Amino acid sequence: MKKNKIAQIIPILRLKRNLHYFDYLVPNELDQQIKIGQLVEIPFRQKLIKGIVFNIEERTNQSGYQLKPVNKIMDPLPFLIDWQINLIEYLSNYYFVSRATALKMLVPEIPKRQKSSKSIPPNYIFKKPLELDLDIEKYLVADKPVLLHYFKYTDKIKAFLSLIQKVLADNKQIVIICPLLVNLYKLYQYLGEYQNLTSIFLNDLPRNLYWQEWMKIKKGQAKIILGTRSAIFAPFANLGLIIIDDEGNENHKQEEPNPRYNVKDVALKLSVLLKTKIVFAALTPSLNAYYQVNQKNWLPWVINEPKQLPSVVIIDRNEEFKKGNYTIFGEVLLQKITENLSAKKKIFLFLNRKGSATLTTCQDCGFLALCPTCRLPLTYYEKKGLICHHCNYKQDLFLFCPKCKSPKIKQTGIGTEKVEAEINKLFPKFKVLKIDQSISAVSEFDIIIGTQYALDLIDWEKINLIGVINADVLFYLPDYRSLEKTFNLLAKLILLINTDHKEIIIQTFSPENYIFSALKQMNWSGFYQQELEARTDLAYPPITKLIKLIYQNIDYNAGQEQIVQIYQDLKLKIANNKEIILNPPLIVHAQQVRGRFRWQIVIKLLKTNINLDFLKDLPEDIIIDIDPENLL
């Protein structure tokens, strides 16, 4: 029987978990032209679409039906090369998505009309070049990932520029992944001498501009690639260095849609595939980074550890309450604000909650104002009403309880809007700014109020006092990383004003927590060691590996029944495996998302090399989140 040439082609579509590629007959006229990695046009479900040739083989057709032929080859040159095909396989296998879904991360939409576009405004203001005085040879020749722990922003920039200089000398490319756009453009200010070699590569660029930058990277014309997490999928021609900026930032993890990848893990895989150097940079390293260094898997690179730090004062709010002070500001913080204003020094007040009140309740029947979609408490803003921060649902504040019609509506909890209102009452003569997501001229103000978002927008040289209104906000979230996030956030605040004549006042209801003794001494290893012991006892990362299964259903009772059945099926499959801990299903913190109830099953793997085939037959509507960033 005659053998035919068969091309296994991955369609450029989002497909179900187990739909990876499809067989197509290679017509005689394309027999000598078709190659792995080429972009081709194929018939698929009554229309013509594009796909990538994943594999080619010769065999007799034993499928029992006639294979459809490849329609045409779009370009004789391979569109994707071997390492990209391998990366697609990794994404598909590791994150339990189809190869087609993984492929979508790497292949751009080709514009019908291609025209040149300018990506950066021509009048972009660059910073003066810094003097590069760091010895980096040890880290460039390292055969393992490097953790760059810096304490001043300029030290990080010096390290980045020194690395860039060396890698460019070898005519290789560098990719720098930033967690947020604000970090990216702040870094770009220092790349003036390299602006013609730099590509800002973001997946939300206009289609023409994205294609233009994609091709510049593929041809090797762009030497420095700056982007957020999706830039890790750029078509590198000769990559020599990967830098992950602010490695502990949760924005490095894609929550949705699939694949729910973490750019750090993809970068590590890429560094193996392309044999490139990789550097993780952090002002406040994650516990996982510390663990990797401790296990000798990563090489530590500590730059200019500070000899002097600001004064850290921990205020017990319980004591304030005993004195009858139920206001937002304790006596010490209020006194320090007054002293600094009198001395014409600027103040930053930090609270990681927006709005005026975080809970709106009825004092008679206990009704709590919840988002009808997400079932999360609505936050009250004086000018905007009640808002859900999860889905942006809005409604007016009610005068009477919707449930019992009582007028006794009470608002509790505080947000940045409430802090702003109180500060304006107490210090009416001073300029106060509450930072939202569109601000300018920060330095004109005496008191700045903000959440975590504000930290990258402030000139910290001009801030003399930081007041943390309530350090407990992150403590009590039902998430195993809440203490780590709190420690890193407060440590970052301390380091941002990084000088011994400045102060940070931290108000808390839990002054006995070991986090505060570690912060006062900036004892990183002490905190990490205690936190590591707690994680070991509870079998949480980095000691174990987590998988989160998410199930959604518009009907609560049907959903509850279905998730219990899925749990029981999984229990049977892993019954004899003592290296897997299967937690019973729970309704999640955000009970409803887009009108659907949401449950989760958390799986703990006590070893990293456990076979996960027991997950392959899960229903398609179960979301498999590998290495979840949180368990909320």
C-alpha positions as CSV (number, residue, x, y, z in Angstrom):
1,M,0.0,0.0,0.0
2,K,1.3,3.5,-0.9
3,K,2.6,5.6,1.9
4,N,1.5,9.3,2.0
5,K,3.3,12.2,3.6
6,I,1.2,13.4,6.6
7,A,1.6,16.7,8.3
8,Q,0.5,17.0,11.9
9,I,-0.6,20.6,12.2
10,I,-1.5,22.7,15.3
11,P,-4.3,25.1,14.4
12,I,-3.9,28.6,15.7
13,L,-7.0,28.4,17.9
14,R,-7.9,28.0,21.5
15,L,-9.0,24.3,21.6
16,K,-10.0,21.9,24.4
17,R,-7.4,20.4,26.6
18,N,-6.9,17.1,24.7
19,L,-7.1,18.6,21.1
20,H,-3.4,19.1,20.3
21,Y,-3.0,18.7,16.5
22,F,-4.7,17.3,13.4
23,D,-3.5,15.1,10.5
24,Y,-3.5,16.6,7.0
25,L,-2.4,15.1,3.7
26,V,0.5,16.8,2.1
27,P,-0.4,17.3,-1.7
28,N,2.2,16.2,-4.2
29,E,2.9,19.8,-5.2
30,L,3.9,20.6,-1.6
31,D,5.8,17.4,-0.9
32,Q,9.3,18.8,-1.3
33,Q,8.5,22.2,0.3
34,I,6.8,21.5,3.5
35,K,8.9,21.7,6.7
36,I,8.3,21.6,10.5
37,G,7.6,25.0,11.9
38,Q,6.1,26.5,8.7
39,L,2.9,28.6,8.8
40,V,0.3,26.9,6.6
41,E,-3.3,27.4,5.6
42,I,-5.6,24.4,6.3
43,P,-9.4,23.7,6.0
44,F,-10.9,23.4,9.5
45,R,-14.6,23.2,10.3
46,Q,-15.9,24.6,7.0
47,K,-13.4,27.5,6.8
48,L,-9.7,28.1,6.1
49,I,-7.5,28.9,9.0
50,K,-3.7,29.1,9.7
51,G,-1.7,26.5,11.6
52,I,1.9,25.5,12.3
53,V,3.4,22.2,11.1
54,F,4.3,20.3,14.2
55,N,5.5,17.1,12.7
56,I,5.8,15.3,9.4
57,E,5.7,11.6,8.8
58,E,5.1,9.0,6.1
59,R,2.4,6.4,6.6
60,T,-0.5,4.7,5.1
61,N,-3.9,6.1,5.9
62,Q,-5.5,3.7,8.3
63,S,-8.0,6.2,9.8
64,G,-10.9,5.0,7.6
65,Y,-11.6,8.4,6.1
66,Q,-10.0,10.7,3.6
67,L,-7.6,13.2,5.2
68,K,-8.1,16.8,4.1
69,P,-5.1,18.3,2.2
70,V,-2.9,21.2,3.3
71,N,-4.2,24.2,1.3
72,K,-1.0,26.2,1.0
73,I,2.3,27.1,2.6
74,M,2.2,30.7,3.7
75,D,5.9,31.2,3.9
76,P,8.7,28.8,2.7
77,L,10.8,29.8,5.8
78,P,9.9,28.2,9.2
79,F,7.6,30.6,11.1
80,L,8.6,28.9,14.4
81,I,11.9,27.0,15.0
82,D,12.8,24.0,17.2
83,W,13.1,25.7,20.6
84,Q,9.6,27.3,20.1
85,I,8.1,24.0,19.2
86,N,9.7,22.5,22.3
87,L,8.4,25.4,24.4
88,I,4.9,24.7,23.1
89,E,5.2,21.1,24.2
90,Y,6.4,22.2,27.6
91,L,3.5,24.7,28.1
92,S,1.0,22.1,27.0
93,N,2.3,19.3,29.2
94,Y,3.0,21.4,32.3
95,Y,-0.1,23.5,32.4
96,F,-2.6,21.0,31.0
97,V,-3.6,22.9,28.0
98,S,-3.8,21.9,24.3
99,R,-0.8,22.6,22.1
100,A,-3.2,24.8,20.1
101,T,-3.8,27.0,23.2
102,A,-0.1,27.1,24.0
103,L,0.7,28.0,20.4
104,K,-1.5,31.1,20.6
105,M,1.0,32.5,23.1
106,L,3.8,32.4,20.5
107,V,2.1,33.3,17.2
108,P,1.1,36.9,16.4
109,E,-1.9,37.9,14.4
110,I,-0.5,38.9,11.0
111,P,-1.9,42.2,9.8
112,K,-3.4,42.3,6.3
113,R,-1.7,45.6,5.6
114,Q,1.7,46.0,7.1
115,K,2.9,49.5,7.7
116,S,5.7,51.0,9.9
117,S,4.7,52.4,13.3
118,K,6.6,54.3,16.0
119,S,6.5,52.5,19.3
120,I,8.0,55.2,21.6
121,P,7.1,58.9,21.6
122,P,10.0,60.8,19.9
123,N,10.2,63.2,22.8
124,Y,10.8,60.5,25.5
125,I,13.0,61.9,28.3
126,F,15.9,59.7,29.2
127,K,18.0,59.8,32.4
128,K,21.7,60.6,32.4
129,P,23.9,57.4,32.1
130,L,25.0,56.0,35.4
131,E,28.6,55.1,36.2
132,L,29.0,51.4,36.0
133,D,31.3,50.2,38.8
134,L,30.0,46.7,39.5
135,D,32.0,43.5,39.1
136,I,29.7,41.2,37.3
137,E,31.9,38.6,35.7
138,K,31.2,36.0,38.4
139,Y,27.5,36.2,37.7
140,L,27.8,36.1,33.9
141,V,29.8,32.8,34.0
142,A,27.5,31.2,36.6
143,D,26.1,27.9,35.5
144,K,22.9,28.4,37.6
145,P,20.2,31.1,38.0
146,V,21.3,34.2,39.8
147,L,19.2,36.1,42.5
148,L,20.1,39.8,42.4
149,H,19.2,41.2,45.8
150,Y,19.5,45.0,45.7
151,F,18.6,47.7,48.2
152,K,18.6,50.9,46.1
153,Y,16.9,51.3,42.8
154,T,20.0,52.8,41.2
155,D,22.0,49.7,42.2
156,K,19.6,47.6,40.3
157,I,19.8,49.8,37.2
158,K,23.6,49.7,37.4
159,A,23.5,45.9,37.6
160,F,21.1,45.7,34.6
161,L,23.1,48.1,32.5
162,S,26.4,46.3,33.3
163,L,24.8,43.0,32.2
164,I,23.3,44.5,29.1
165,Q,26.7,46.0,28.1
166,K,28.5,42.6,28.4
167,V,25.8,40.6,26.6
168,L,25.6,43.2,23.7
169,A,29.3,42.9,23.3
170,D,28.7,39.3,22.4
171,N,26.0,40.4,19.9
172,K,23.3,38.6,21.8
173,Q,19.8,39.6,22.8
174,I,18.5,40.4,26.3
175,V,14.9,40.2,27.5
176,I,13.8,42.0,30.6
177,I,10.4,41.1,32.1
178,C,8.7,43.7,34.3
179,P,5.6,43.0,36.4
180,L,3.8,46.2,35.4
181,L,4.0,48.9,32.8
182,V,5.0,51.5,35.3
183,N,8.1,49.4,36.2
184,L,8.9,49.0,32.5
185,Y,8.8,52.7,31.5
186,K,10.8,53.6,34.7
187,L,13.5,51.2,33.6
188,Y,13.4,52.3,29.9
189,Q,14.4,55.9,31.1
190,Y,17.9,54.5,31.6
191,L,18.2,52.9,28.1
192,G,18.7,56.1,26.2
193,E,22.0,55.0,24.6
194,Y,20.3,51.8,23.5
195,Q,17.0,53.2,22.3
196,N,17.5,52.2,18.7
197,L,18.3,48.6,19.8
198,T,15.3,48.3,22.2
199,S,11.9,46.9,21.5
200,I,9.0,47.5,23.9
201,F,7.1,44.3,23.3
202,L,3.6,44.2,24.8
203,N,0.6,42.0,23.7
204,D,-1.8,44.9,23.7
205,L,0.1,46.9,21.1
206,P,-1.8,47.7,17.9
207,R,-1.7,44.8,15.5
208,N,0.7,46.5,13.0
209,L,3.1,47.6,15.7
210,Y,3.1,44.3,17.5
211,W,3.9,42.5,14.2
212,Q,6.6,45.1,13.5
213,E,8.3,44.5,16.8
214,W,7.8,40.7,16.5
215,M,9.7,40.7,13.2
216,K,12.5,43.0,14.6
217,I,13.1,40.5,17.4
218,K,12.9,37.5,15.1
219,K,15.5,39.0,12.7
220,G,17.8,40.0,15.6
221,Q,17.4,43.7,14.9
222,A,16.1,44.3,18.4
223,K,18.8,43.5,21.0
224,I,17.0,44.6,24.2
225,I,13.4,43.3,24.6
226,L,11.4,45.0,27.3
227,G,8.0,43.7,28.2
228,T,5.6,42.3,30.8
229,R,5.1,38.6,31.2
230,S,4.0,37.8,27.6
231,A,7.3,39.1,26.2
232,I,8.9,35.8,27.3
233,F,7.2,34.3,24.2
234,A,9.0,36.7,21.8
235,P,10.7,35.0,18.8
236,F,14.3,35.5,20.0
237,A,17.0,35.1,17.4
238,N,20.0,34.9,19.6
239,L,19.0,35.2,23.3
240,G,21.9,35.6,25.7
241,L,20.2,36.8,29.0
242,I,16.8,36.7,30.7
243,I,16.2,39.2,33.5
244,I,13.0,38.9,35.6
245,D,12.5,42.2,37.4
246,D,10.8,42.2,40.9
247,E,10.7,38.4,40.9
248,G,8.3,38.1,43.8
249,N,5.6,40.2,42.2
250,E,2.3,38.3,41.8
251,N,1.8,39.9,38.3
252,H,4.3,37.5,36.9
253,K,1.6,34.8,37.1
254,Q,-1.2,34.7,34.6
255,E,-4.5,34.1,36.4
256,E,-6.6,33.7,33.3
257,P,-7.1,32.7,30.5
258,N,-5.2,29.5,30.0
259,P,-2.4,28.7,30.1
260,R,-2.1,29.9,33.7
261,Y,1.7,30.2,33.5
262,N,4.2,31.9,35.7
263,V,6.8,33.7,33.7
264,K,9.5,32.7,36.1
265,D,8.9,29.0,35.4
266,V,8.7,29.6,31.6
267,A,11.9,31.7,31.8
268,L,13.7,28.8,33.6
269,K,12.6,26.4,30.9
270,L,13.7,28.9,28.2
271,S,17.1,29.3,29.8
272,V,17.6,25.5,29.5
273,L,16.3,25.3,25.9
274,L,18.4,28.2,24.7
275,K,21.3,27.8,27.2
276,T,21.1,31.4,28.3
277,K,21.9,33.1,31.6
278,I,19.0,34.1,33.8
279,V,18.9,36.7,36.6
280,F,16.0,37.2,39.1
281,A,16.1,40.7,40.6
282,A,14.3,41.7,43.8
283,L,14.3,44.5,46.4
284,T,12.3,42.0,48.6
285,P,12.9,38.4,47.4
286,S,10.2,35.9,47.6
287,L,10.4,32.9,50.0
288,N,10.8,30.6,47.1
289,A,13.9,32.6,45.8
290,Y,15.4,32.5,49.3
291,Y,14.8,28.7,49.4
292,Q,16.4,28.2,46.0
293,V,19.5,30.1,47.2
294,N,19.5,28.1,50.4
295,Q,19.4,24.9,48.5
296,K,22.3,26.0,46.3
297,N,20.1,25.9,43.2
298,W,20.6,29.7,42.6
299,L,23.6,31.9,43.1
300,P,23.1,34.9,45.4
301,W,24.2,38.4,44.3
302,V,23.8,41.0,47.0
303,I,24.6,44.6,46.2
304,N,25.4,47.2,48.8
305,E,23.5,45.9,51.8
306,P,22.6,49.0,53.8
307,K,24.5,49.8,57.0
308,Q,21.9,52.3,58.2
309,L,18.1,52.0,58.1
310,P,15.2,54.3,59.0
311,S,13.8,54.1,62.5
312,V,11.0,51.5,62.6
313,V,8.4,52.1,65.3
314,I,5.7,49.5,65.9
315,I,2.5,50.9,67.5
316,D,0.1,48.6,69.4
317,R,-3.4,49.8,68.4
318,N,-4.9,47.7,71.2
319,E,-3.2,50.0,73.7
320,E,-4.7,53.0,71.9
321,F,-8.1,51.5,72.2
322,K,-7.7,51.0,75.9
323,K,-7.0,54.8,76.2
324,G,-10.2,55.5,74.3
325,N,-8.6,56.5,71.0
326,Y,-10.7,54.8,68.3
327,T,-9.6,57.1,65.5
328,I,-7.6,56.1,62.5
329,F,-4.4,57.7,63.8
330,G,-2.6,56.6,67.0
331,E,-1.1,59.3,69.2
332,V,2.5,58.6,68.1
333,L,1.6,58.7,64.4
334,L,-0.4,61.9,64.8
335,Q,2.4,63.6,66.7
336,K,5.0,62.5,64.0
337,I,2.8,63.9,61.2
338,T,2.5,67.2,63.0
339,E,6.3,67.4,63.6
340,N,7.1,66.7,60.0
341,L,4.6,69.1,58.6
342,S,6.0,71.8,61.0
343,A,9.5,71.1,59.6
344,K,8.1,71.2,56.0
345,K,8.9,67.6,55.4
346,K,6.7,65.3,53.3
347,I,4.7,62.3,54.5
348,F,3.4,59.1,52.9
349,L,0.4,57.4,54.5
350,F,0.0,53.8,53.4
351,L,-3.1,51.6,53.5
352,N,-3.7,48.8,51.1
353,R,-7.4,49.3,50.8
354,K,-9.3,51.8,48.6
355,G,-12.5,53.6,49.4
356,S,-14.1,55.2,52.4
357,A,-15.6,52.1,54.1
358,T,-15.0,48.4,53.4
359,L,-18.2,47.0,54.9
360,T,-21.8,48.4,54.7
361,T,-24.2,46.6,57.1
362,C,-27.6,46.9,58.7
363,Q,-27.4,47.1,62.5
364,D,-30.9,45.7,62.9
365,C,-30.9,42.5,60.7
366,G,-27.1,42.1,59.9
367,F,-27.6,42.5,56.2
368,L,-24.2,43.0,54.4
369,A,-24.0,44.8,51.1
370,L,-22.5,42.2,48.7
371,C,-21.8,42.2,44.9
372,P,-24.6,40.2,43.3
373,T,-22.1,38.6,40.9
374,C,-19.0,37.9,43.1
375,R,-20.6,37.7,46.5
376,L,-17.8,39.9,47.9
377,P,-18.4,42.9,50.2
378,L,-18.9,46.2,48.3
379,T,-16.6,49.1,49.1
380,Y,-18.1,52.5,49.7
381,Y,-16.8,55.7,48.0
382,E,-18.4,59.0,48.9
383,K,-18.7,60.2,45.3
384,K,-19.1,56.9,43.5
385,G,-21.3,54.8,45.8
386,L,-20.8,51.1,46.4
387,I,-18.3,49.4,44.1
388,C,-17.0,45.8,43.7
389,H,-13.2,45.8,43.2
390,H,-13.4,42.4,41.6
391,C,-15.8,43.0,38.7
392,N,-16.4,46.8,38.9
393,Y,-20.1,46.4,39.7
394,K,-21.6,49.7,41.0
395,Q,-24.7,50.7,42.9
396,D,-25.9,53.7,44.9
397,L,-25.7,53.7,48.7
398,F,-29.1,52.8,50.1
399,L,-30.7,54.9,52.9
400,F,-32.8,52.0,54.1
401,C,-31.8,48.3,54.5
402,P,-32.9,46.4,51.3
403,K,-33.8,43.4,53.6
404,C,-35.7,44.9,56.6
405,K,-36.1,48.6,55.6
406,S,-34.3,49.8,58.8
407,P,-32.5,53.2,58.5
408,K,-29.7,51.9,60.7
409,I,-27.0,51.5,58.0
410,K,-23.5,51.3,59.4
411,Q,-20.2,51.5,57.5
412,T,-17.1,50.0,59.0
413,G,-13.5,49.4,58.0
414,I,-11.3,52.1,56.4
415,G,-9.9,52.7,53.0
416,T,-7.7,55.4,51.5
417,E,-10.6,57.7,50.9
418,K,-11.5,57.7,54.6
419,V,-7.9,58.4,55.5
420,E,-7.9,61.4,53.1
421,A,-11.1,62.8,54.6
422,E,-9.7,62.6,58.1
423,I,-6.3,64.1,57.2
424,N,-8.1,67.0,55.5
425,K,-10.1,67.6,58.7
426,L,-7.0,67.5,60.9
427,F,-4.6,69.4,58.7
428,P,-6.7,71.7,56.5
429,K,-3.9,74.0,55.5
430,F,-1.7,71.4,53.9
431,K,-1.9,69.9,50.4
432,V,-3.1,66.3,50.5
433,L,-3.0,63.9,47.6
434,K,-4.7,60.5,47.4
435,I,-3.0,58.6,44.6
436,D,-5.2,56.8,42.2
437,Q,-4.2,55.5,38.8
438,S,-3.8,58.8,37.1
439,I,-1.6,61.3,38.9
440,S,1.1,63.9,38.3
441,A,3.2,66.4,40.2
442,V,3.4,64.3,43.3
443,S,6.2,66.4,44.8
444,E,3.8,69.4,45.1
445,F,2.0,67.8,48.0
446,D,2.7,67.7,51.7
447,I,0.9,64.4,52.5
448,I,0.5,61.6,50.0
449,I,-2.0,58.8,50.7
450,G,-1.9,55.6,48.7
451,T,-2.1,51.8,48.3
452,Q,0.6,49.5,46.9
453,Y,0.0,51.0,43.5
454,A,1.5,54.3,44.6
455,L,4.9,52.8,45.5
456,D,6.4,53.1,42.0
457,L,5.1,56.6,41.5
458,I,6.7,58.5,44.4
459,D,10.0,60.3,44.6
460,W,11.2,58.7,47.9
461,E,14.1,61.1,48.3
462,K,11.5,63.7,49.3
463,I,9.6,61.5,51.8
464,N,10.7,61.8,55.4
465,L,8.0,59.8,57.3
466,I,5.9,56.8,56.3
467,G,2.8,55.9,58.3
468,V,1.3,52.5,57.9
469,I,-2.3,52.9,59.0
470,N,-3.1,49.2,59.5
471,A,-0.5,46.6,58.8
472,D,-3.0,43.8,59.5
473,V,-5.0,44.3,56.3
474,L,-3.1,41.5,54.5
475,F,-2.6,39.2,57.5
476,Y,-5.9,37.6,57.7
477,L,-6.6,36.7,54.2
478,P,-7.1,32.9,53.9
479,D,-3.9,32.4,51.9
480,Y,-0.7,30.7,52.9
481,R,1.4,33.5,51.5
482,S,-0.3,36.4,53.4
483,L,2.5,36.8,56.0
484,E,5.2,36.7,53.3
485,K,3.4,39.3,51.3
486,T,3.0,41.5,54.3
487,F,6.6,41.2,55.3
488,N,7.9,42.0,51.8
489,L,5.5,44.9,51.4
490,L,6.5,46.5,54.7
491,A,10.2,45.7,54.1
492,K,9.9,47.5,50.7
493,L,8.5,50.6,52.4
494,I,11.4,50.6,54.8
495,L,14.0,50.3,52.0
496,L,12.3,52.9,49.9
497,I,13.3,55.6,52.4
498,N,16.6,53.8,53.1
499,T,18.3,56.3,55.4
500,D,18.7,56.5,59.2
501,H,17.3,60.0,59.7
502,K,13.9,59.0,58.4
503,E,11.1,57.1,60.2
504,I,8.4,54.5,59.5
505,I,5.5,54.2,62.0
506,I,3.6,50.8,61.7
507,Q,0.2,50.5,63.4
508,T,-1.0,47.0,64.1
509,F,-3.3,45.0,66.4
510,S,-0.8,42.1,66.3
511,P,2.5,43.5,67.6
512,E,3.6,40.2,68.9
513,N,3.8,38.6,65.4
514,Y,7.3,37.6,64.5
515,I,7.0,39.6,61.3
516,F,7.6,42.8,63.3
517,S,10.7,41.8,65.2
518,A,12.2,40.7,61.9
519,L,11.2,44.0,60.3
520,K,12.8,46.1,63.0
521,Q,16.1,44.4,62.4
522,M,15.5,43.8,58.7
523,N,16.3,40.2,59.5
524,W,15.5,38.5,56.2
525,S,16.9,35.1,57.0
526,G,15.2,35.0,60.5
527,F,11.8,35.7,59.0
528,Y,12.2,33.3,56.1
529,Q,13.4,30.6,58.4
530,Q,10.4,30.9,60.7
531,E,8.1,31.1,57.7
532,L,9.7,28.1,56.1
533,E,9.2,26.0,59.3
534,A,5.5,27.0,59.2
535,R,5.2,26.0,55.5
536,T,7.0,22.7,56.2
537,D,4.5,21.8,59.0
538,L,1.5,22.7,56.8
539,A,3.0,21.2,53.6
540,Y,3.0,24.4,51.5
541,P,5.4,25.6,48.9
542,P,8.3,25.8,48.5
543,I,8.5,22.5,50.4
544,T,5.7,21.1,48.3
545,K,4.0,21.8,44.9
546,L,0.4,23.0,44.7
547,I,-2.3,22.4,42.1
548,K,-5.6,24.2,42.3
549,L,-8.7,22.8,40.6
550,I,-11.4,25.3,40.0
551,Y,-15.0,24.4,39.2
552,Q,-17.8,26.9,38.3
553,N,-21.5,26.5,38.1
554,I,-24.4,28.9,37.9
555,D,-26.5,26.6,40.1
556,Y,-25.2,26.2,43.6
557,N,-26.7,22.8,44.4
558,A,-25.8,21.2,41.1
559,G,-22.3,22.6,41.4
560,Q,-21.9,21.3,45.0
561,E,-23.0,17.9,43.9
562,Q,-20.6,17.9,40.9
563,I,-17.5,19.1,42.8
564,V,-18.1,16.4,45.4
565,Q,-18.3,13.7,42.7
566,I,-15.1,15.0,41.1
567,Y,-13.4,14.9,44.5
568,Q,-14.5,11.3,45.1
569,D,-13.3,10.2,41.7
570,L,-9.8,11.8,42.4
571,K,-9.6,10.1,45.8
572,L,-10.1,6.7,44.1
573,K,-7.4,7.4,41.5
574,I,-4.7,8.4,44.1
575,A,-5.8,6.1,46.9
576,N,-2.5,4.3,47.1
577,N,-0.2,7.3,46.6
578,K,1.0,8.7,50.0
579,E,2.9,11.5,48.2
580,I,-0.3,13.3,47.3
581,I,-2.5,15.2,49.7
582,L,-6.0,15.9,48.3
583,N,-8.0,18.6,50.2
584,P,-11.8,18.4,50.2
585,P,-13.6,21.0,47.9
586,L,-14.3,24.4,49.3
587,I,-16.3,27.4,48.1
588,V,-13.7,30.1,47.3
589,H,-13.1,33.5,48.9
590,A,-14.8,35.2,45.9
591,Q,-17.8,32.9,46.0
592,Q,-19.2,33.9,42.6
593,V,-17.3,35.1,39.5
594,R,-19.3,36.5,36.6
595,G,-22.4,35.1,38.1
596,R,-21.1,31.6,38.6
597,F,-20.4,29.9,42.0
598,R,-16.8,28.8,42.3
599,W,-15.3,25.9,44.2
600,Q,-11.7,24.7,44.5
601,I,-9.9,21.5,45.3
602,V,-6.3,22.0,46.5
603,I,-3.8,19.2,45.7
604,K,-0.4,19.1,47.5
605,L,2.4,17.1,46.0
606,L,5.1,16.1,48.5
607,K,7.5,15.4,45.6
608,T,8.0,17.3,42.4
609,N,8.4,14.3,40.1
610,I,4.9,12.8,40.7
611,N,3.1,11.5,37.7
612,L,0.0,13.7,37.1
613,D,-1.8,11.5,34.7
614,F,-4.7,11.3,37.2
615,L,-5.6,14.8,36.1
616,K,-5.8,14.1,32.4
617,D,-9.4,12.8,32.4
618,L,-10.9,15.7,34.3
619,P,-14.0,17.3,32.7
620,E,-13.1,20.2,30.3
621,D,-14.9,22.7,32.5
622,I,-12.5,22.1,35.4
623,I,-9.7,24.7,35.4
624,I,-6.3,23.2,36.3
625,D,-4.1,25.9,37.9
626,I,-0.6,24.6,38.3
627,D,1.5,26.5,41.0
628,P,-1.3,28.9,42.0
629,E,-0.2,32.3,43.2
630,N,-2.8,32.2,46.0
631,L,-5.6,30.0,47.4
632,L,-8.2,32.8,47.7
